[in-house]
Amino acid sequence: MAILEILTYPEPRLRAQAEPVDRFDRPELQQRVDDLLQTMAALPACVGVAAPQVGYPYRLLVIQCQNSRKPPLEHPGLLVVGNPEILSWSGTEVGREGCLSLPDYTGNVLRAQTIQVAFQDRDGQPRQLTLQGFAARVMQHEIDHLNGTLFTDRIVSRKTDLFPRKQRQ
């Protein structure tokens, strides 16, 4: 396992469409999953990493919301997500987001409050989940990475909704 380097904007690979995962039984894929998990665990306050953020161009991401500073009331625990697709959504809410690939900024982003998502787990088995609140926001953010979209593409105004990140002492 390895802690991988996070690509940062304006790296062009962050704008590429990720390819579907076709086989989950490949040792290389399982190694990448382990690397994503170790990378996420090594980064303070990290709740998710998408494979394109580490230069791996596949529709694969990991999420773990319960360790965040603002954990959701209900969280799905640790998720390994392949080939996700949002099936439905409801409600909207503006919330502050940050990103490992844009480390110097946060921004206000409008997202769905509740989503239903279909995906394949680490073993390639089909799953569906309904996520709400913070967990739904994290999943939408990470799926955006698979589509070459950054949170700054979703803010309404760069003048009023984009903020320099506060530096921690």
C-alpha positions as CSV (number, residue, x, y, z in Angstrom):
1,M,0.0,0.0,0.0
2,A,1.1,3.6,-0.6
3,I,0.1,7.1,0.2
4,L,-0.4,8.7,-3.2
5,E,0.2,12.2,-4.3
6,I,-2.9,14.3,-4.9
7,L,-3.0,16.1,-8.2
8,T,-3.8,19.8,-7.9
9,Y,-5.4,22.2,-10.3
10,P,-4.5,23.1,-13.1
11,E,-3.4,19.5,-13.7
12,P,-5.2,18.5,-17.0
13,R,-6.0,15.0,-15.8
14,L,-8.4,16.5,-13.2
15,R,-10.6,17.5,-16.2
16,A,-10.7,14.2,-18.0
17,Q,-13.7,11.8,-18.0
18,A,-12.9,8.7,-16.0
19,E,-13.3,5.3,-17.7
20,P,-15.6,2.6,-16.2
21,V,-14.1,-0.1,-14.2
22,D,-14.7,-3.3,-16.2
23,R,-13.2,-5.9,-13.9
24,F,-13.0,-5.8,-10.1
25,D,-11.0,-9.0,-9.7
26,R,-7.8,-7.6,-11.1
27,P,-5.0,-7.4,-8.4
28,E,-4.0,-4.0,-9.8
29,L,-7.4,-2.6,-9.1
30,Q,-7.5,-4.0,-5.6
31,Q,-4.0,-2.5,-5.0
32,R,-5.4,0.9,-6.2
33,V,-8.3,0.6,-3.8
34,D,-5.9,-0.1,-0.9
35,D,-3.8,2.9,-2.0
36,L,-6.8,5.2,-2.1
37,L,-7.9,4.1,1.4
38,Q,-4.4,4.6,2.8
39,T,-4.2,8.0,1.1
40,M,-7.5,9.1,2.5
41,A,-6.6,7.9,6.0
42,A,-3.3,9.8,5.9
43,L,-4.8,13.2,5.1
44,P,-6.3,15.2,8.0
45,A,-10.1,15.7,7.8
46,C,-10.2,13.9,4.4
47,V,-13.6,12.2,3.8
48,G,-13.2,11.1,0.2
49,V,-10.8,10.6,-2.7
50,A,-11.6,9.9,-6.3
51,A,-9.2,7.8,-8.4
52,P,-8.6,10.7,-10.9
53,Q,-7.3,12.8,-8.1
54,V,-4.3,10.5,-7.9
55,G,-3.9,10.0,-11.6
56,Y,-5.8,6.8,-11.9
57,P,-8.3,7.4,-14.7
58,Y,-11.1,5.1,-13.6
59,R,-14.6,5.5,-12.1
60,L,-13.5,4.6,-8.6
61,L,-13.7,6.5,-5.3
62,V,-13.6,5.9,-1.6
63,I,-15.6,7.7,1.1
64,Q,-15.5,7.7,4.9
65,C,-17.7,10.4,6.4
66,Q,-17.8,9.4,10.1
67,N,-14.3,10.7,10.8
68,S,-15.1,14.2,9.6
69,R,-15.2,17.2,12.0
70,K,-18.9,17.5,11.1
71,P,-20.0,13.9,10.8
72,P,-23.5,13.3,9.4
73,L,-26.2,12.0,11.7
74,E,-26.5,8.9,9.5
75,H,-23.4,7.8,7.6
76,P,-22.8,4.8,5.4
77,G,-19.4,4.0,7.0
78,L,-16.5,3.3,4.7
79,L,-17.5,2.9,1.1
80,V,-15.5,1.7,-1.9
81,V,-17.5,2.9,-4.9
82,G,-17.0,1.8,-8.5
83,N,-19.0,3.1,-11.5
84,P,-21.4,5.2,-9.5
85,E,-24.6,6.6,-11.0
86,I,-27.0,9.0,-9.2
87,L,-30.4,7.5,-9.9
88,S,-32.5,10.2,-8.2
89,W,-32.2,13.3,-6.0
90,S,-34.4,15.6,-3.9
91,G,-34.1,18.9,-2.2
92,T,-31.2,21.3,-2.5
93,E,-28.9,23.0,0.0
94,V,-25.9,25.3,-0.2
95,G,-22.9,24.2,1.7
96,R,-19.2,25.0,2.0
97,E,-16.9,22.6,0.3
98,G,-13.1,22.2,0.0
99,C,-11.0,19.9,-2.1
100,L,-7.6,18.2,-1.9
101,S,-7.1,19.2,-5.5
102,L,-7.8,22.9,-4.8
103,P,-6.1,23.1,-1.4
104,D,-6.1,26.9,-1.1
105,Y,-9.9,27.5,-1.5
106,T,-13.3,26.6,-0.2
107,G,-16.6,27.6,-1.8
108,N,-20.4,27.6,-1.4
109,V,-21.9,24.9,-3.6
110,L,-25.5,24.0,-4.3
111,R,-26.1,20.2,-4.0
112,A,-28.9,17.8,-3.6
113,Q,-29.8,17.1,0.0
114,T,-30.8,13.4,-0.7
115,I,-29.5,11.1,-3.4
116,Q,-30.0,7.6,-4.4
117,V,-26.9,6.1,-6.0
118,A,-26.2,2.8,-7.7
119,F,-22.6,1.5,-7.8
120,Q,-20.5,-1.6,-7.6
121,D,-18.6,-2.4,-4.4
122,R,-15.0,-3.4,-4.1
123,D,-15.9,-7.0,-5.2
124,G,-17.9,-5.7,-8.2
125,Q,-21.3,-6.5,-6.6
126,P,-24.1,-4.1,-7.4
127,R,-25.4,-1.9,-4.6
128,Q,-27.8,1.0,-4.1
129,L,-27.8,3.5,-1.2
130,T,-29.8,6.5,-0.3
131,L,-27.6,9.2,1.2
132,Q,-28.6,12.4,2.9
133,G,-26.9,15.6,4.1
134,F,-23.2,15.6,4.4
135,A,-22.8,12.0,3.0
136,A,-24.8,12.9,-0.1
137,R,-22.7,16.1,-0.6
138,V,-19.4,14.1,-0.3
139,M,-20.7,11.5,-2.8
140,Q,-21.8,14.1,-5.3
141,H,-18.4,15.9,-4.9
142,E,-16.4,12.7,-5.6
143,I,-18.6,11.7,-8.5
144,D,-18.0,15.1,-10.0
145,H,-14.2,14.2,-10.0
146,L,-15.0,11.2,-12.1
147,N,-16.7,13.5,-14.7
148,G,-13.8,16.0,-14.8
149,T,-15.8,18.6,-12.7
150,L,-14.3,20.6,-9.8
151,F,-16.4,22.2,-7.1
152,T,-15.4,25.6,-8.4
153,D,-17.4,24.8,-11.6
154,R,-20.5,24.6,-9.4
155,I,-20.2,27.8,-7.4
156,V,-22.6,30.6,-8.5
157,S,-20.2,33.5,-8.2
158,R,-16.4,33.5,-7.8
159,K,-16.7,36.9,-6.2
160,T,-19.2,35.9,-3.5
161,D,-18.9,32.1,-3.2
162,L,-15.1,31.4,-3.4
163,F,-13.0,31.9,-0.3
164,P,-9.2,31.6,0.5
165,R,-8.8,28.6,2.9
166,K,-8.0,29.6,6.4
167,Q,-4.5,28.4,7.4
168,R,-4.3,26.2,10.4
169,Q,-1.6,26.8,12.9
